[in-house]
Amino acid sequence: MMKKWQISLIAFVCLLLLSSLMYGVSLYHKYKATLRAISITEDVNSNTNSNNENQHDEAITDMPFILLLNGISARKQLDDGGRSDTIMLALIDAPQKKVTLISIPRDSYVEIPEYGMKKINAAYPIGGSKLLEETLENWLAIDIHGFVSIDFDGFIKLVDLIGGIEVEVTRYMEYDDPTDGTNIRLSPGRQTLEGKKALDYVRFRHSNDGNHASDYDRMKRQQEALGGLVDKVSSFKSLTKLNSMMDIMGNNVKTTLTPKEIQDLIKAFAAFSTEDLEKTSIQGEGYYINGGWYEKIPQEELERVKLIMKDFIYTKE
């Protein structure tokens, strides 16, 4: 006959196992709910009548495709729906485990369907990520599979949760903008930046001393930060913070990818290293028109980028 302490120990162990099982089931259901929350069939910020119910006959991991990455500048300090502060195209080849990022200047002067020539970042407040996607498709003669968007608040919270991201600051940065809460003070060197500082770092372009950075320096920092974020999130092992991470994703990330497509991509790139990430950007020529600053993209530059995409995947004829 077992002694009382043995019975108590067995009961305690069983209770721990049951609690762990219940927690695991809870996390699984939360994970599924998060996928449903971030996956949408229509851009919630769009005020156009566009329909985004694309039919994907083939599995997303069977062929290369293009995905729009859209960083939204909406923050509590600004009383508007935000603009596209970061615009990238991700060329994704799951079978070959390859990813190429192409950054696009937010001031690019392009034709927005039905709205004429404007800065490309004006497409989002007019018609949401769907109109931005359509603008890029027409401009670059490509097919875009869908988009993923994240707002500033989500970026800050996510970076804070994972303990910051590591970056290489290449110059002294000092800039204040009370209109959007920017207050940056960084010295050169490799360092870990938490949420707000990481956001200011990737957005830095103007300087208090007038020694401004170019938009292309800014795009390089955005690519660097995205790589650091992916590395930290993919290696994240704190079960106690997984609930918080899923809450942040569910509230601040939106995508036209289906829950199944998201899961398939997570599995396909589980062992992906950002060291294998290829990066480039569209290079333009800055000029003033009607009192505003724009980036004019030369035709030869467009052809260069189109060739990259054609070699990686396909283009429309």
C-alpha positions, 0 to 999 in steps of 0.5 A: 500500500502506498504511503500518503506522501506518495499518493500526494506526490503522484496527485501533484505530478498529475496536476502539473501534467494536467495544467501543462496540457490545458495550457498547451491546449489554450495556447493552440486555440489562441494561436488559431484565433490569432491566425483568424484575427490577422487574416482578412478577406478585405482590407479593413482600412479601405474605403473603396469597393475593391474585392480581395477574395483571391482564389489561390488554386495552388499551395503557397509553398509550391511556387514563388510569389510576391508579397507586399509588406506595408508599415503603417504610420498610424499612431495615437499622436496623429489624428488620421488613418496613417500612411505607408511609412515602409513599403517593401516587396518580398519575393518568396520562394518556399521550395528553394527557401529564398527571400529577396526584399525590394524596398520602395521609396515612399515618395516615389511619384507614380500613377495611383489608379483613378487618382492620378500622379501622387506619392506612392504612400498616398495610396494607403489613406485613399484606398488601403493596402489593396489600392497600394497593392494595385498601384504597385502591380500597375507600376511594376507590371507584376502580380502580387499575391497579397499583403501583410501590414503592421502599424507603429504601435504593433512594431513598438510592442513587439520589439519590446516584448522580445527584448529589443533588436540588435542594429549597427548605428553608423552615425550620430542621430539626434532629432526631435519632432513633437508632432509624432513623438520622435525623440532620438539620441543614438551614438554610432556602434552595435547596440540593442534598441527597444521598441520606441528607439527601434522605431525612431531608428528606422524612421530617422531621416532628418537631423537637428543639425541639418545633416540629414540622411537619405531615404535610401539610408532609411530603407537600409535601416528598415531592412536591417530592423526587419531582419533583426525582428524576424531573427528574434521572433523565430527564436522566441522561446518564452512560453509565458510571453506567447499569449502577449505576442499573439495579442499584439499580432492579432491587434496590429497585423493584418494580411490577405494570406489565409490562416492555412497559408500563414501556417504553411509559410511558418513551417516552410521557413522554420529554419530560415536564416536572415543571413540568406536574405537578399536585399535591394531598393529602388533608386530614384532622383529627388526633386521638388514639384508644386512645393513638395518633395518627390522621387522620380524613378528613371525608366532604366531603374524600373527595368533593373528591378523588373528584371530581378523580379522576372528572374526570381518569379514572373512578370506580366507581359 
